[in-house]
Amino acid sequence: MAQFNYKARRRSGEVVEGVLEAGDRAAAVVQVERLGVIPVSVVQAKGSTKPAKSSSSSSAGSPAARAAAAEGSKAGLSRLFARGPKKPGLKELAMYTLQLANLLRAGMPLTMALRSMESLSSKGIPGEASRQLKQDVTEGRSLSDAMARQNHIFPDLVINMVRAGEQSGALEEVLRRQAAHFDRFAEVQSKFKSAMIYPAVVCVVGGALVIFFMTVMLPKFMTLFDNTKIELPAMTKMLIAISSFLSGYWWALLLAGGAAVAGFRRYRASKAGRESLDRLVMKLPVIGKVVRLNLFGQFARTLSTLLQNGVPVLQALRITEQVMPNVVIKEAIARTREAVTDGKTLAQPLAKSRLFPQLMIDLIKIGEETGDVPAALSNVADTYENDLNVGLTAMTNLIQPVIIVAIAFVVGFMLLGVMSAMFKITESISTR
């Protein structure tokens, strides 16, 4: 038996320390949890008897050991070439953190709660992730450190908020705030997608009808027009020329479209291209306003959530910078972080960037004067999220009729081109 020094926290946040005997570290962690506290660190005492080791070194050269090593190397190669798990979505992160918070509220020790979480498997958070978390926590690591070892699944936002919750002794409350945070952003994403579904469907159906008419129906009319030997109207000639081009050079159009998509992706992948495109999107007449509202709300909500949970302001700004999808906003946050490092307030560099609205700057100034910046940022986020709902409705109501009018114009042009030729043929027959 070996002696272990442990440090743990009560659910009230009080730190407790002590010494206990156990066969190994895992057994020591289990003993600490049975005391009804959350283990922070479990370290073997100096000079204490070490747990007995297996005689693996003496049998390293045996055939069984060599076979085991070969199997281990094969497993290592399979892990090396295996594809990494897909990053979880916002809804999946919200469900995971809320479920873990519910288990902790029910009085479960952390390792037992993580064991129960193994059955909660999704596309982004498989049961193996919870199993590894439980293993790491059992070995004496904190939950935040265990999550950091799986940063391909758990983002920095989750890791740092969990670390702040562990330090303050309010892990369960922090997990609930995380779930609410991810749920709120998932709702915004859902509204964006819902607003664009109808216009996208109309565009696809309208484009398919136009292509079908130009490549299938119009060639049949062209046979009729050729047999009449009548001079066709200019609109009909234009329509026939477009149809002939689409029928004869469709492969060239596909190649040109593929080249255009590849060039656009390459340009967007470059730093200058990404910055110019993100800046352009923010300046578009109708869509730009919605994009700006979404970015401002996301910035304020993320930073507010981090500060409310005890994350230091510089670290909170760094995480918020990583979360933001717009390069222009990212650079503004980076400059703000550098200015705050030099001792300036948060509102000063944000105002200097000339990207953030004056309302946000004024509310942050008030929060700094009253000593409650997180609450001020939360009010900012509420304001812009409400404005975003109105902006999405206005954008949808404007885009839908524009698309319908555009498709009606194209269809009307095609019908007019065919009908004018039919009228000309009918007029020619009647005059004979």
Wavefront OBJ file of the C-alpha trace (Angstrom):
o trace
v 0.000 0.000 0.000
v 1.177 3.528 -0.811
v 0.291 6.881 0.693
v -1.279 9.619 -1.458
v -1.702 13.332 -0.760
v -4.981 14.598 -2.154
v -6.584 17.978 -2.678
v -10.327 18.211 -3.347
v -13.221 20.652 -3.286
v -16.541 20.419 -1.540
v -19.630 21.384 -3.544
v -19.657 24.638 -1.580
v -16.236 25.464 -3.055
v -14.196 24.802 0.123
v -10.798 23.187 -0.481
v -9.921 20.123 1.612
v -6.619 18.245 1.805
v -5.571 14.957 3.325
v -3.567 11.746 3.148
v -4.839 8.218 2.503
v -3.485 4.784 1.673
v -4.341 2.904 -1.509
v -2.924 0.322 -3.858
v -2.563 2.807 -6.742
v -3.644 6.281 -7.821
v -6.925 5.105 -9.368
v -7.955 3.466 -6.100
v -6.964 6.629 -4.234
v -9.169 8.777 -6.474
v -12.111 6.441 -5.843
v -11.559 6.748 -2.099
v -11.531 10.547 -2.361
v -14.815 10.540 -4.280
v -16.393 8.321 -1.648
v -15.754 11.169 0.787
v -18.317 13.198 -1.171
v -15.827 15.722 -2.598
v -14.511 16.474 -6.073
v -10.826 15.473 -6.456
v -8.525 18.173 -7.808
v -5.158 16.425 -7.485
v -4.031 13.059 -6.121
v -0.230 12.645 -5.826
v 1.785 9.842 -4.266
v 3.606 10.992 -1.137
v 7.403 11.187 -1.304
v 9.148 8.237 0.306
v 5.954 6.214 0.234
v 5.997 2.591 -0.855
v 5.298 2.436 -4.568
v 2.635 0.102 -5.895
v 4.008 -3.194 -7.038
v 4.817 -3.389 -10.692
v 4.226 -6.370 -12.878
v 7.170 -8.376 -14.092
v 6.722 -7.166 -17.626
v 10.355 -6.111 -17.907
v 11.588 -9.580 -17.141
v 9.311 -11.076 -19.743
v 9.923 -8.424 -22.372
v 11.833 -10.813 -24.532
v 9.288 -13.640 -24.353
v 7.248 -14.608 -27.438
v 4.037 -13.472 -25.753
v 5.539 -10.043 -25.074
v 6.742 -9.730 -28.666
v 3.301 -10.697 -29.940
v 1.681 -8.132 -27.658
v 4.104 -5.463 -28.881
v 3.290 -6.353 -32.504
v -0.437 -6.037 -31.800
v 0.198 -2.699 -30.110
v 2.122 -1.406 -33.118
v -0.697 -2.501 -35.440
v -3.203 -0.690 -33.246
v -0.958 2.368 -33.286
v -0.813 2.311 -37.095
v -4.577 1.929 -37.329
v -5.037 4.928 -35.026
v -2.520 6.899 -37.096
v -4.332 6.396 -40.388
v -7.857 6.470 -38.988
v -9.940 9.556 -39.630
v -10.520 11.760 -36.632
v -14.013 12.131 -35.210
v -16.252 14.827 -36.576
v -16.459 17.981 -34.499
v -19.704 18.093 -32.533
v -22.397 20.597 -33.353
v -23.799 23.193 -31.007
v -26.868 21.100 -30.169
v -24.688 18.098 -29.330
v -22.454 20.157 -27.031
v -25.526 21.639 -25.344
v -27.066 18.205 -24.751
v -23.791 16.766 -23.439
v -23.031 19.560 -20.967
v -26.640 19.736 -19.742
v -26.781 15.972 -19.165
v -23.495 16.058 -17.227
v -24.787 18.961 -15.123
v -27.977 17.013 -14.333
v -25.982 13.992 -13.173
v -23.778 16.145 -10.926
v -26.833 17.867 -9.467
v -28.273 14.439 -8.641
v -25.259 13.907 -6.345
v -23.199 11.587 -8.531
v -19.412 11.716 -8.201
v -17.725 12.971 -11.354
v -16.307 9.615 -12.426
v -19.680 7.909 -11.981
v -21.374 10.686 -13.942
v -18.871 10.281 -16.783
v -19.462 6.528 -16.714
v -23.174 7.193 -17.215
v -22.343 9.616 -20.036
v -20.740 6.773 -22.018
v -24.195 5.734 -23.212
v -24.906 9.270 -24.495
v -23.308 8.862 -27.925
v -23.824 11.203 -30.884
v -22.218 12.043 -34.225
v -19.795 14.474 -32.626
v -19.343 13.112 -29.090
v -19.005 9.306 -29.125
v -19.180 7.218 -25.977
v -15.417 6.654 -26.217
v -14.867 10.345 -25.416
v -16.675 10.017 -22.074
v -14.830 6.766 -21.394
v -11.494 8.519 -21.902
v -12.586 11.444 -19.724
v -13.488 9.033 -16.939
v -10.134 7.296 -17.269
v -8.191 10.571 -17.111
v -10.167 11.862 -14.123
v -9.693 8.539 -12.348
v -5.944 8.894 -12.828
v -6.024 12.234 -11.011
v -6.484 14.799 -13.788
v -9.062 17.538 -13.552
v -12.033 17.455 -15.938
v -10.756 20.503 -17.831
v -7.329 18.906 -18.341
v -9.000 15.701 -19.503
v -11.096 17.678 -22.007
v -7.990 19.504 -23.210
v -6.534 16.123 -24.195
v -9.525 15.750 -26.529
v -9.550 19.268 -27.966
v -10.695 17.863 -31.319
v -14.057 17.322 -29.603
v -14.215 19.909 -26.833
v -13.437 23.497 -27.952
v -11.408 25.974 -25.908
v -14.632 27.672 -24.855
v -15.769 24.518 -23.023
v -12.342 23.705 -21.581
v -11.747 27.154 -20.095
v -15.251 27.493 -18.685
v -14.975 24.075 -17.034
v -11.582 25.077 -15.587
v -13.135 28.265 -14.178
v -15.985 26.213 -12.719
v -13.545 23.835 -11.040
v -11.596 26.716 -9.516
v -14.749 28.363 -8.186
v -16.394 25.121 -7.035
v -19.442 25.759 -9.247
v -18.856 23.190 -11.987
v -22.492 22.142 -12.261
v -23.703 25.728 -12.631
v -21.043 26.466 -15.255
v -22.079 23.397 -17.263
v -25.666 24.621 -17.259
v -24.574 28.030 -18.511
v -22.622 26.332 -21.268
v -25.679 24.364 -22.339
v -27.774 27.547 -22.459
v -25.015 29.284 -24.434
v -24.796 26.547 -27.080
v -28.589 26.250 -27.279
v -28.879 29.969 -27.959
v -26.347 29.893 -30.785
v -27.884 26.745 -32.252
v -31.226 28.559 -32.355
v -29.650 31.459 -34.250
v -28.087 29.054 -36.758
v -31.436 27.332 -37.209
v -33.123 30.650 -37.948
v -30.483 31.453 -40.561
v -31.011 28.099 -42.271
v -34.805 28.359 -42.115
v -34.700 31.833 -43.633
v -32.706 30.569 -46.634
v -34.533 27.270 -47.294
v -37.448 28.734 -49.255
v -35.333 30.994 -51.514
v -32.940 28.102 -52.176
v -35.792 25.746 -53.128
v -37.330 28.349 -55.438
v -33.972 28.954 -57.150
v -33.308 25.237 -57.666
v -36.778 24.482 -59.016
v -36.811 27.574 -61.231
v -33.351 26.825 -62.605
v -34.291 23.203 -63.317
v -37.416 24.301 -65.216
v -35.457 26.807 -67.288
v -32.789 24.234 -68.203
v -35.469 21.660 -69.079
v -37.268 24.107 -71.355
v -34.102 25.314 -73.065
v -32.597 21.865 -73.673
v -35.672 19.645 -74.186
v -38.772 21.633 -75.138
v -37.290 24.428 -77.240
v -35.451 22.113 -79.689
v -38.838 20.604 -80.618
v -40.184 24.052 -81.423
v -37.032 24.772 -83.413
v -37.858 21.850 -85.725
v -41.248 23.408 -86.374
v -39.717 26.837 -86.996
v -37.167 25.416 -89.453
v -39.889 23.736 -91.522
v -41.861 26.954 -91.954
v -38.944 28.860 -93.565
v -40.212 32.109 -92.020
v -38.051 34.960 -90.736
v -38.246 34.639 -86.955
v -38.442 37.555 -84.519
v -35.204 38.768 -82.942
v -36.291 37.551 -79.483
v -36.877 34.044 -80.835
v -33.486 34.024 -82.592
v -31.826 35.027 -79.331
v -33.657 32.258 -77.484
v -32.646 29.679 -80.096
v -28.997 30.800 -79.944
v -28.953 30.400 -76.147
v -30.577 26.967 -76.416
v -28.074 25.820 -79.068
v -25.170 27.014 -76.930
v -26.471 25.202 -73.842
v -27.104 21.990 -75.806
v -23.773 21.995 -77.629
v -21.397 23.381 -75.035
v -22.880 22.207 -71.723
v -19.585 20.452 -70.957
v -17.695 23.741 -71.357
v -20.107 25.412 -68.942
v -19.537 22.643 -66.398
v -15.770 23.010 -66.743
v -15.996 26.784 -66.425
v -18.248 26.450 -63.383
v -15.875 23.965 -61.744
v -12.889 26.209 -62.463
v -14.754 29.210 -61.049
v -15.642 27.310 -57.849
v -12.048 26.075 -57.447
v -10.668 29.573 -58.029
v -13.111 31.062 -55.545
v -12.174 28.512 -52.888
v -8.488 29.131 -53.461
v -8.982 32.878 -53.224
v -11.061 32.501 -50.058
v -8.389 30.253 -48.527
v -5.813 33.034 -48.851
v -5.537 35.607 -46.078
v -6.167 38.607 -48.334
v -9.074 36.892 -50.098
v -10.757 35.826 -46.879
v -10.438 39.323 -45.428
v -11.782 41.059 -48.541
v -14.723 38.651 -48.847
v -15.641 38.923 -45.163
v -15.465 42.710 -45.396
v -17.606 42.663 -48.563
v -20.291 40.485 -46.960
v -20.558 42.910 -44.047
v -21.171 45.803 -46.484
v -23.916 44.182 -48.596
v -27.196 46.135 -48.546
v -29.627 43.720 -46.870
v -27.660 40.579 -46.081
v -24.779 42.633 -44.650
v -26.971 44.064 -41.905
v -28.060 40.584 -40.833
v -24.454 39.348 -40.872
v -23.287 42.288 -38.745
v -26.061 41.780 -36.201
v -25.167 38.099 -35.925
v -21.451 38.846 -35.467
v -22.022 41.550 -32.846
v -24.426 39.334 -30.906
v -22.063 36.357 -31.063
v -19.126 38.462 -29.858
v -21.040 39.958 -26.934
v -22.684 36.679 -25.895
v -19.468 34.625 -25.988
v -17.390 37.202 -24.120
v -20.159 37.721 -21.554
v -20.492 33.982 -20.918
v -16.746 33.575 -20.408
v -16.426 36.558 -18.056
v -19.482 35.504 -16.043
v -17.851 32.149 -15.386
v -14.604 33.627 -14.090
v -12.377 33.362 -17.161
v -9.771 36.190 -17.142
v -10.490 38.954 -19.640
v -7.381 38.391 -21.793
v -8.039 34.683 -22.038
v -11.738 35.355 -22.711
v -10.828 37.708 -25.570
v -8.481 35.097 -27.046
v -11.172 32.409 -26.973
v -13.769 34.797 -28.411
v -11.345 35.659 -31.209
v -11.017 31.967 -32.073
v -14.785 31.450 -32.067
v -15.654 34.326 -34.407
v -16.111 33.240 -38.070
v -15.267 36.635 -39.607
v -11.587 37.533 -40.164
v -12.210 41.289 -39.916
v -13.821 40.889 -36.482
v -11.052 38.479 -35.443
v -8.389 41.093 -36.187
v -10.313 43.770 -34.306
v -10.564 41.506 -31.242
v -6.840 40.705 -31.475
v -5.998 44.431 -31.462
v -8.371 44.919 -28.536
v -6.628 42.146 -26.591
v -3.239 43.770 -27.191
v -4.580 47.134 -26.022
v -6.105 45.615 -22.880
v -2.746 43.971 -22.177
v -1.205 47.464 -22.266
v -3.666 48.642 -19.617
v -6.482 50.177 -21.665
v -10.154 49.537 -21.017
v -12.210 47.238 -23.218
v -14.337 49.993 -24.758
v -11.428 52.144 -25.994
v -9.885 49.744 -28.554
v -13.326 48.522 -29.643
v -14.302 52.102 -30.455
v -10.970 52.694 -32.237
v -11.606 49.762 -34.605
v -14.701 51.558 -36.023
v -16.354 48.194 -36.627
v -18.530 47.894 -33.556
v -21.640 50.088 -33.203
v -21.734 53.000 -30.809
v -24.513 51.393 -28.758
v -22.245 48.478 -27.887
v -19.373 50.811 -26.980
v -21.584 52.934 -24.728
v -23.055 49.926 -22.897
v -19.595 48.446 -22.327
v -18.395 51.809 -20.963
v -21.301 51.817 -18.517
v -20.450 48.255 -17.503
v -16.828 49.231 -16.876
v -17.894 52.207 -14.774
v -20.298 50.095 -12.687
v -17.902 47.134 -12.485
v -20.277 44.706 -14.237
v -19.011 44.242 -17.803
v -20.526 40.722 -18.195
v -24.037 42.053 -17.520
v -23.481 44.904 -19.976
v -22.306 42.481 -22.656
v -25.316 40.265 -21.946
v -27.628 43.244 -22.524
v -25.778 43.982 -25.779
v -26.219 40.382 -26.902
v -29.951 40.442 -26.078
v -30.365 43.656 -28.053
v -28.641 42.406 -31.189
v -30.225 38.963 -31.054
v -33.666 40.619 -31.010
v -32.632 42.880 -33.887
v -31.342 39.804 -35.713
v -34.774 38.162 -35.557
v -36.333 41.263 -37.111
v -33.558 41.485 -39.707
v -33.957 37.842 -40.736
v -37.686 38.326 -41.236
v -37.124 41.473 -43.307
v -34.422 39.778 -45.393
v -36.645 36.778 -46.110
v -39.607 38.965 -47.017
v -37.408 40.923 -49.434
v -35.464 38.062 -51.028
v -38.468 35.868 -51.780
v -40.312 38.323 -54.078
v -37.039 39.328 -55.765
v -36.305 35.693 -56.650
v -39.865 35.091 -57.823
v -39.805 38.207 -60.019
v -36.427 37.188 -61.499
v -37.654 33.686 -62.351
v -40.912 35.082 -63.734
v -38.880 37.437 -65.957
v -36.818 34.557 -67.364
v -39.854 32.337 -67.906
v -41.765 35.237 -69.466
v -38.868 35.919 -71.845
v -38.875 32.279 -72.988
v -42.646 32.148 -73.446
v -42.676 35.461 -75.270
v -39.914 34.254 -77.585
v -41.859 31.110 -78.487
v -45.279 32.774 -78.691
v -44.043 35.621 -80.905
v -42.714 33.036 -83.369
v -46.016 31.138 -83.247
v -47.948 34.364 -83.925
v -45.662 35.105 -86.888
v -46.255 31.623 -88.307
v -50.009 31.919 -87.824
v -50.026 35.338 -89.475
v -48.018 33.979 -92.414
v -50.411 31.074 -92.928
v -53.479 33.318 -92.785
v -52.121 35.652 -95.462
v -51.543 32.868 -97.967
l 1 2 3 4 5 6 7 8 9 10 11 12 13 14 15 16 17 18 19 20 21 22 23 24 25 26 27 28 29 30 31 32 33 34 35 36 37 38 39 40 41 42 43 44 45 46 47 48 49 50 51 52 53 54 55 56 57 58 59 60 61 62 63 64 65 66 67 68 69 70 71 72 73 74 75 76 77 78 79 80 81 82 83 84 85 86 87 88 89 90 91 92 93 94 95 96 97 98 99 100 101 102 103 104 105 106 107 108 109 110 111 112 113 114 115 116 117 118 119 120 121 122 123 124 125 126 127 128 129 130 131 132 133 134 135 136 137 138 139 140 141 142 143 144 145 146 147 148 149 150 151 152 153 154 155 156 157 158 159 160 161 162 163 164 165 166 167 168 169 170 171 172 173 174 175 176 177 178 179 180 181 182 183 184 185 186 187 188 189 190 191 192 193 194 195 196 197 198 199 200 201 202 203 204 205 206 207 208 209 210 211 212 213 214 215 216 217 218 219 220 221 222 223 224 225 226 227 228 229 230 231 232 233 234 235 236 237 238 239 240 241 242 243 244 245 246 247 248 249 250 251 252 253 254 255 256 257 258 259 260 261 262 263 264 265 266 267 268 269 270 271 272 273 274 275 276 277 278 279 280 281 282 283 284 285 286 287 288 289 290 291 292 293 294 295 296 297 298 299 300 301 302 303 304 305 306 307 308 309 310 311 312 313 314 315 316 317 318 319 320 321 322 323 324 325 326 327 328 329 330 331 332 333 334 335 336 337 338 339 340 341 342 343 344 345 346 347 348 349 350 351 352 353 354 355 356 357 358 359 360 361 362 363 364 365 366 367 368 369 370 371 372 373 374 375 376 377 378 379 380 381 382 383 384 385 386 387 388 389 390 391 392 393 394 395 396 397 398 399 400 401 402 403 404 405 406 407 408 409 410 411 412 413 414 415 416 417 418 419 420 421 422 423 424 425 426 427 428 429 430 431 432
